[in-house]
Amino acid sequence: MSDAPTLPQFAAIVVAAGKGLRAGGELPKQFRKFRGKPLIRHSVEVLAAAGADPIEVVLAEGTRELAKEALAGLGGIEFVGGGTTRQESVANGLEALVPHSPKTVLIHDAARPDLPKEAIRRLLEALKDHPGAIPALPVVDSLAVAGDGDVMAGKADREALRRVQTPQAFRYTEILAAHRAWDGAKNAGDDAQVLTENGGNIALVQGDERLKKITVAEDFMTAHSAPFRVGQGFDVHRLVEGEELWLCGVQIPHDKGLSGHSDADVALHAITDAVLGAIGDGDIGTHFPPSDPQWAGARSAQFLEHAVKLAGEAGFALGNIDLTLICEAPKIGPHRAAMRTALGAMTGLEENAISIKATTTERLGFTGRGEGIAAQAIISLYASA
Ligand code: MG
């Protein structure tokens, strides 16, 4: 396998001068933690690793210390003061590059943390034939033109439209000249517009959905922790005569039943512990202590329902359940369908996301001797905020 060709030399400007109020929180959003590190650091790390040098980071007044901390240890970084508009901020970044006289420059937003290296490569490649190149994606939804009173006034042809992302790539001398020629009283949507109005053409290069801009608090909530979680649970109850046998909220006819403080539904206890484990919120004993008389004989369905509700409050929805019951008897197969239906009702999961398996232990150990039933469960959660 041959090494990928190295990228041509390029400089970068990362615009981080926004106040970021839409994303909520006290810090400007570009300095808030996103997947464990400041939002701005994600794309700057990629740019630095791709060879961008220098990287002009354009900052709002009073944020230099925050930026130094957020980007500590990265090479080739220079800080520039921002302007009152985005195009002024970019112009400041371009002027700061004058002593470096780079051939090409990538202009990026700090609020787009996922920056695939292939996107950088496609943009720089397109600059061989064009003075500018921007990542663009097709529009998949149909488009309506809003008229007075929010009434549909017409439709737009989505085939002719593209969604534009950053980074935008330019030959340096041409974008610098275009910015210097720009009428400062006019608001530019982006740097591609600045170049086209100065006569430069722009290549539309295949964009990437991962270049999504982080704009609202929900984006941070979703990304605050890993978007997926897993949890596992294990439980055992003793089989005794004179007790009812409940598994997954279904009563099973058998000559013995499970003993315990609640209805002793060993399957639901394992699943409940798995859900609580995935959100790091204790275990079934923490939330429903056996010492509390209100849980005597309780239906275990309410334990699982409560755990799913806690997961929802933590920003997660249940993805799937994989349960294994370990016993010699009763046979689980004849009751599997009813158990899946019951679990679906408790959790809101589709039945194809609920697996109930059963095994024996070849007559070995306490399950083999029929002294008890063991259950183990693995579940997944996904960020639902
Ligand atoms: Mg238990």
Boltz pocket constraint, residues with backbone or C-beta under 6 A from the ligand:
constraints:
  - pocket:
      binder: B
      contacts: [[A, 235], [A, 236], [A, 237], [A, 260], [A, 264], [A, 265], [A, 266], [A, 269]]
      max_distance: 6.0
